[in-house]
């Protein structure tokens, strides 16, 4: 059986990947390493808590000794690096942890991948490394990197380092750059869950600036399927954009959520714009479609509706986050 070290596997995208992958594949074991910061949540992993091919370890990718131990004990074949500080607003307020986790942590994973002869290392990145688009055009894999926030600059640095390990040491790497994800288990600080939860509580829905910043939205399971395709058949040394060609301005997303939930638009509150707020992201994902026969399977309208339903049906999940109770379980299990 092949083994994958999944880092950040208790976070939003990482846990969705673990749940999806182990549901459909029995030819791999997953060693799931997560620091359980505020955005990690063991409840995200309930679907696999009894799966014999899932092994969870609480720890930091910046802990070189721990990561080395994992490589040796579990004979790691593949790494998929989801572990990252990822919230732009938090990076603007305090950037140091972003560079520590996203750059130094990635470096440690790459150094050990070089040492232990890994079969493939997948760096999960973001379209934000490309910067901001005008009204026309799309990011391709050859678009120059031009990050505009501490978060995106830390991811761009990690991407460049990842490629350097391929060119210098022949570490078999691949990079994914995905557009905005949404779906179950997304931490409530992000746009869609924040709007859903605020609307449920009849609170104001804060919208930055004029609300016309545009993002390309993809349902998280489609992103997971793209990573699976790259794991199975992606070429090493390559970058793959993953997107669903579903561009929406933020204000349209907010209004769609309110309409779906039968809530009034007077809950919308325009607030001061984010510093360095990129105007538009949109990726050209023709490369992964043509080379790996991947396609997004979920329409935005249907998946937004099912995402809203998930938050409606899982109030205890997000209520524990709002109160902080979800962190108490970690302390009981692992200490501080």
N, C-alpha and C positions, 0 to 999 in steps of 0.2 A: 504494500500500500504506500502511495506517495504522501508526503507530508507538506503542509503549507503553514508557514508562520504568517498569520494575519495580525497585523498590528492595528490598534485602534478598533478592535472588533466588537466593542460594546457601545460605540458611538452610532450615529444615525446611519450613515452609508455602510460602515463596516458591519454592523449587526444585521442589516438587511442582506448584505452579501452572505454572511455566515448562515443565516436562516434559509436563504434561497439555495445556496450551493449544497448544503448538507441534505436538503429536501430532495434534490434531484441527482446527487452524485454520491455513490458509496465507494468510490475508488480512491478517495483521499481522506486523510485525517487533517483536522485543523487545530493548530495550537494557537490559541487566541490570547494575545498579550495586550492588555489595556491598563493604563495608569488609573483609570476611574477618576478622572477629573470631574468637574461639574457636568460636563456634557456626556460622560460615559454612564451607562445605566444597565445594571445586570438584568433588570426586568425586560430589556430588549431581547435578551437571549433565552427567554423562557421556552420558545418553541424547540430549542436544542439542548435544554438542560439535562435531558436523559439520553442524549445521543452518544453512543459509545465512541464515535469518531471526533468528538469535540472535547478539547482540554483547555480550560480557562486558567490563565495566570495573571494575577495582578502585578503590574510592574511598569517601569518606565523604559522606553526605547533608548534613553540617554544613559541607562545603567549598563555599561559595557560588560561587566562581569555576568550579570543576569542574562543578557542576550546571548553571550558566548555559551553559557550553560545550556540555554534552550537549543541552540544549534547543535551542541554535542549530544545532549540527552535524547532529542527527538529526531536526530538525523535529518535536518530540514532540507527539503528539495527545492521549495519555492518560497518566496516572500512576496506578500501583497501589502504594501505600506499605506494604510489608511490613516495612521496616527498623525494627527496634526491639530494645532490650534487653528481655528478656521473662521472665527467671527470677526469681520472687518471692524466693526465698532470697537470691539475689545482691543484690537491691534492698534487702533488710533489712540486709545487711552493709555495703553501700556504695551510696548512692543517686544520687550526683552524675551518673554517666554515663547513668543512666536519664533524667534530666531533660534532659541535653544532647542525647542522640540522639532521644528520643521527643517532646520539645517543641521545642527549637531546630531540630533537623533537619526536623521537619514544617513549622515556620514557613518555613524557607528554600524548601522545595518548594512551599508555598502561594504565597509571594511571587512566585516565578518562574512558577508556573502563572497567576497574575494578569497578569503582565507579557506572557507569550507566548500568551495567549488559548487556553488548554487546552480541549478538548472535554469531558473529565470527569476528575475527581480522586477516586480511591477510597481512603479511609483505612481500613486494615484494623485494627480495634480488637478488643476482647475483652469478654465478658460480665462480667469482673471489675470493670469500672467501676461496675456497679450495686451492688456490695457483697455482703452476705450475705443469703440468704433463710432464712425459717423452714421448718417442715416442709411448709407448704402454699403454693400459688401459684407464679407464674412471672414472670420478668422480661419486660416488654414494652418496646417502643421508647419508651414514655412514662414508664417507671419512672425516678424521680429518681436522678441519679448519686450514689453514696455509697461511693467507693473506700476501701479499708482498708489498702493497702500502698503503699510508695513506687512500686512498678511500676504498680499500677492507677491511682494518682493521676496519674502522668505520662501515662498513656493517656487518662484522663478530660480532662486539660488539653488534650491534642492534639485530642480530639474537639470540645471546646467552641470551640477556635480554628478548627478546620476549618469548623464551622457558621457562625462569625462571618465568615469570608471569603465564604461564600455570601450571607449577609444584607447585608454591607457592600459587597462588591465584585462580587457576582454570579458568583463563581467557581463553576463547576458541580461541586459536590462530592456525594459519597454516602459513608456510613459503614457498615461491616459490624461487627457485634458477634457473634462466634462463641463457641460453647462449646468445651470441651477437645478438642483434636485428637489423633489418634494415627495411626500408619502408618509407611511406610518413611522413612528418612533423619532420624528424630527424634533430636536430640542426647541422649546417654545420661544426662544429668542429670534428665530428665523421668521421670515415674512409670513408664509402661509399658515403655519401653526399659531403664530402670534395673533393673526387676524381672526382665525377660527375661535381661539380661546377667549379673546377679548369680546368678540361678538356674542359668544355664549353667555358672557357675564354682563352684557350690555355696557361694556366699557368703551372708551374712545379707541378708534383704530388709527394709530399714528402713521402718517404718510410723509416721507421726506420730500421737501421741495415742492415741485409742481406735480409729482407723481408720474412723470412721463419717462423716467428711466426704464429702459427696455432690457429684458432678460429672455434668454431662450430656455424654456422649462422642459425638464425630462422627468418622467416617473422613475423613482429610484430603482425599481426592479429592472427596467430597461438598461440602466447604467450597470447594474450587477451582471446582466447578461453580456454586456459589452466587455466587461473585465474577464468574464469566463471565456469569451471568444479569444481574447488576447492571451490568456493563460494557455489555452489549448493550441492555438495556431498563429498567434501574433509573431511577427519577425522581431528578432532582437536588434537593439540599436535604433528602434523606431518610436515615433510619437504617433498616437492615435487620438484625434478629436472624437468626442462622443456627444451628440446632441439630437434633439427630436424635431428640429425645425418648427418650434412652437413659440415664436416670439410674442411677448405680451408686455405692455407697459405696466408698471406696478399698480397704478390706479385701476386699471382694468381687472387685475387679479383681485384687488380688494372689493371691487363692486360685484364681481362674480361670486365671491365668497358670501357677501351680504345677501345677494339674490338667492343663492342656493339655500341659505339659512333663514330666509324670510325676515331679514333684519333691515332697518331703515338706513339710508345712506347718510343721514345726519349724524351717524356715529363716526364718520370719517373726520379726522382732524389733521390738517396739514401742519407740519412742524419744520423747524429749521433744517436745511439740507445737511447731509453728512459731508464732512471734510473730504475733498478729493473724490467725490462721488462720480464714478464712471457712468457715462450716459447710456451706452448700449453694448451688450455682448451678444454675439451670434456666431455659432461655429458651423463650418462646413465639415460634415462627417462622412463625406463620400468615400474617403480612404478606407475606413473600417467597413463600410457597406460593400465596397467593391472587392476588397482583399479578403474579408473574413465573413462575408454574407450576413452581417448583422443588420438588423432593422429594428427601430422602436416598434413595440407591439401595442402600446397603450396610448389612446388619444387623450389630449389634455382635458377635455370636458368630462369624459367618463371618469378619468383618474382623479380629477379634482373632487368630483362628487364622492367617490369612494374614500378619498382621503378625509374629507369632512366627516363622512359617516364613521370612519375609524376613530377620530377624535371624540365624536359624540358617544361612541360605544365604549370608549376607554378613558372615561373621565378620571378614574382612580390613578391611571398612569400619569397624566399631566398634573393632577392635583397634588400628588406626592412631590412632584418637581417644584411646583409653586410654593409649597410649604417647606421644602427641604427635607422631608421625611425619607425620600429615596436614598439620601446619603447615610442615614442611620444604619441601614442594613450593611453597607460596606464596612462601617466601623465595627459592627458586631462580628463580621466575617473576617476582616483583615486588620483591624486596628486603624489608627489614623493614617 
